[in-house]
Amino acid sequence: MHATPVACEALLVRQDTNRADQVETLMEGSGTVFIAVGAMHLAGDDSVQEILRARGVAVTEAP
């Protein structure tokens, strides 16, 4: 990841930010929201859940 920061930005960070935007839109509706993403999008400081947490969204990972 660190060796290819441009690829990391394009493949993970930008996608994770877009996914976080989509999750927030889904959560504006009513009911329970279940979101599944690939494992690569759940790792690191720029992961989907970390982006959501930084935005003040409560995130719970499945056990």
N, CA, C and O of each residue as an XYZ file, in Angstrom:
252
protein
N       0.816     -1.188      0.000
C       0.000      0.000      0.000
C       0.864      1.259      0.000
O       0.612      2.193     -0.760
N       1.872      1.275      0.847
C       2.706      2.471      0.954
C       3.589      2.653     -0.269
O       3.999      3.772     -0.580
N       3.883      1.563     -0.962
C       4.741      1.644     -2.136
C       4.012      2.251     -3.336
O       4.647      2.769     -4.254
N       2.697      2.187     -3.325
C       1.903      2.695     -4.445
C       0.781      3.603     -3.929
O      -0.391      3.237     -4.019
N       1.118      4.772     -3.393
C       0.101      5.638     -2.805
C      -0.953      6.122     -3.793
O      -2.106      6.319     -3.410
N      -0.582      6.318     -5.059
C      -1.562      6.772     -6.053
C      -2.601      5.682     -6.279
O      -3.798      5.964     -6.322
N      -2.147      4.437     -6.424
C      -3.072      3.321     -6.613
C      -3.940      3.128     -5.376
O      -5.140      2.880     -5.488
N      -3.341      3.242     -4.211
C      -4.086      3.100     -2.958
C      -5.190      4.148     -2.879
O      -6.325      3.837     -2.519
N      -4.856      5.380     -3.215
C      -5.849      6.464     -3.196
C      -6.990      6.153     -4.155
O      -8.157      6.293     -3.792
N      -6.668      5.734     -5.369
C      -7.684      5.474     -6.385
C      -8.514      4.239     -6.079
O      -9.732      4.248     -6.258
N      -7.865      3.178     -5.619
C      -8.566      1.907     -5.453
C      -9.257      1.760     -4.110
O     -10.272      1.071     -4.013
N      -8.735      2.385     -3.087
C      -9.312      2.173     -1.766
C      -9.916      3.438     -1.164
O     -11.113      3.472     -0.877
N      -9.118      4.461     -0.974
C      -9.579      5.638     -0.244
C     -10.758      6.294     -0.950
O     -11.765      6.610     -0.316
N     -10.641      6.499     -2.255
C     -11.736      7.133     -2.990
C     -12.991      6.251     -2.977
O     -14.099      6.752     -2.786
N     -12.819      4.957     -3.179
C     -13.961      4.037     -3.143
C     -14.576      3.982     -1.751
O     -15.799      3.969     -1.617
N     -13.750      3.950     -0.723
C     -14.269      3.889      0.642
C     -15.037      5.162      0.992
O     -16.061      5.101      1.673
N     -14.554      6.299      0.535
C     -15.264      7.550      0.766
C     -16.607      7.542      0.046
O     -17.614      7.971      0.610
N     -16.631      7.060     -1.188
C     -17.895      6.956     -1.925
C     -18.855      5.992     -1.243
O     -20.055      6.256     -1.164
N     -18.328      4.873     -0.748
C     -19.178      3.917     -0.040
C     -19.743      4.525      1.235
O     -20.915      4.329      1.555
N     -18.917      5.258      1.957
C     -19.392      5.911      3.180
C     -20.510      6.890      2.851
O     -21.482      6.990      3.600
N     -20.388      7.614      1.741
C     -21.468      8.512      1.305
C     -22.754      7.726      1.053
O     -23.836      8.153      1.455
N     -22.632      6.581      0.390
C     -23.795      5.740      0.092
C     -24.427      5.188      1.366
O     -25.651      5.130      1.482
N     -23.594      4.785      2.317
C     -24.100      4.266      3.585
C     -24.907      5.345      4.304
O     -25.996      5.078      4.811
N     -24.375      6.551      4.347
C     -25.096      7.635      5.017
C     -26.437      7.904      4.343
O     -27.428      8.175      5.022
N     -26.477      7.832      3.020
C     -27.737      8.015      2.291
C     -28.724      6.918      2.659
O     -29.897      7.198      2.907
N     -28.262      5.667      2.698
C     -29.140      4.554      3.074
C     -29.678      4.721      4.489
O     -30.828      4.379      4.765
N     -28.857      5.240      5.372
C     -29.254      5.373      6.767
C     -30.271      6.495      6.989
O     -30.890      6.566      8.051
N     -30.447      7.362      6.005
C     -31.447      8.415      6.124
C     -32.863      7.844      6.078
O     -33.810      8.488      6.530
N     -33.007      6.643      5.534
C     -34.306      5.985      5.477
C     -34.645      5.378      6.824
O     -33.945      5.598      7.812
N     -35.715      4.618      6.856
C     -36.126      3.990      8.108
C     -35.740      2.512      8.100
O     -35.438      1.942      7.051
N     -35.753      1.910      9.269
C     -35.449      0.499      9.392
C     -33.986      0.241      9.670
O     -33.218      1.157      9.963
N     -33.613     -1.024      9.573
C     -32.257     -1.464      9.843
C     -31.470     -1.521      8.543
O     -31.998     -1.932      7.509
N     -30.214     -1.111      8.592
C     -29.361     -1.129      7.415
C     -28.243     -2.134      7.640
O     -27.532     -2.056      8.641
N     -28.083     -3.067      6.729
C     -26.970     -4.014      6.757
C     -26.124     -3.744      5.528
O     -26.636     -3.734      4.409
N     -24.835     -3.525      5.729
C     -23.925     -3.225      4.630
C     -22.808     -4.258      4.633
O     -22.223     -4.540      5.679
N     -22.512     -4.818      3.480
C     -21.397     -5.748      3.347
C     -20.423     -5.189      2.314
O     -20.830     -4.753      1.237
N     -19.147     -5.206      2.649
C     -18.101     -4.771      1.713
C     -16.965     -5.775      1.770
O     -16.883     -6.581      2.697
N     -16.099     -5.724      0.785
C     -14.941     -6.606      0.756
C     -13.963     -6.282      1.880
O     -13.922     -5.154      2.372
N     -13.194     -7.255      2.273
C     -12.289     -7.128      3.415
C     -11.280     -5.993      3.272
O     -10.919     -5.375      4.273
N     -10.821     -5.705      2.070
C      -9.839     -4.633      1.873
C     -10.407     -3.272      2.279
O      -9.651     -2.369      2.637
N     -11.714     -3.121      2.226
C     -12.349     -1.843      2.549
C     -12.614     -1.690      4.045
O     -13.196     -0.696      4.479
N     -12.188     -2.672      4.825
C     -12.380     -2.632      6.273
C     -11.074     -2.481      7.037
O     -11.062     -2.526      8.267
N      -9.987     -2.303      6.321
C      -8.672     -2.237      6.963
C      -8.089     -0.827      6.873
O      -8.225     -0.147      5.856
N      -7.450     -0.412      7.936
C      -6.692      0.831      7.910
C      -7.466      2.061      8.341
O      -8.662      2.010      8.628
N      -6.739      3.165      8.377
C      -7.306      4.429      8.843
C      -8.308      5.034      7.871
O      -9.123      5.868      8.265
N      -8.259      4.625      6.599
C      -9.176      5.163      5.601
C     -10.261      4.162      5.234
O     -10.845      4.251      4.154
N     -10.536      3.209      6.122
C     -11.558      2.198      5.850
C     -12.947      2.816      5.927
O     -13.133      3.901      6.478
N     -13.912      2.106      5.366
C     -15.289      2.603      5.368
C     -15.755      2.921      6.780
O     -16.316      3.990      7.019
N     -15.529      2.003      7.722
C     -16.025      2.245      9.078
C     -15.302      3.395      9.757
O     -15.915      4.115     10.546
N     -14.012      3.593      9.475
C     -13.284      4.707     10.085
C     -13.743      6.048      9.513
O     -13.825      7.039     10.237
N     -14.039      6.076      8.216
C     -14.580      7.293      7.603
C     -15.922      7.631      8.237
O     -16.185      8.787      8.568
N     -16.779      6.606      8.408
C     -18.088      6.835      9.023
C     -17.946      7.293     10.469
O     -18.643      8.212     10.899
N     -17.059      6.668     11.215
C     -16.838      7.081     12.611
C     -16.394      8.537     12.688
O     -16.858      9.287     13.547
N     -15.496      8.936     11.792
C     -15.016     10.309     11.766
C     -16.151     11.287     11.468
O     -16.086     12.454     11.853
N     -17.188     10.812     10.784
C     -18.355     11.634     10.472
C     -19.405     11.583     11.579
O     -20.454     12.219     11.475
N     -19.123     10.830     12.632
C     -20.050     10.764     13.763
C     -21.091      9.666     13.675
O     -22.056      9.668     14.438
N     -20.911      8.729     12.756
C     -21.858      7.623     12.593
C     -21.441      6.487     13.522
O     -20.263      6.133     13.575
N     -22.399      5.910     14.257
C     -22.122      4.756     15.107
C     -21.932      3.521     14.229
O     -22.795      3.185     13.418
N     -20.811      2.860     14.398
C     -20.482      1.682     13.582
C     -20.298      0.479     14.487
O     -19.602      0.555     15.499
N     -20.926     -0.640     14.118
C     -20.771     -1.886     14.864
C     -20.348     -2.969     13.891
O     -21.051     -3.238     12.917
N     -19.212     -3.589     14.144
C     -18.769     -4.686     13.315
C     -19.374     -5.980     13.821
O     -19.535     -6.170     15.026
N     -19.707     -6.866     12.898
C     -20.231     -8.176     13.278
C     -19.115     -8.978     13.943
O     -17.952     -8.855     13.560
N     -19.461     -9.793     14.931
C     -18.437    -10.614     15.602
C     -17.898    -11.701     14.693
O     -17.033    -12.475     15.103
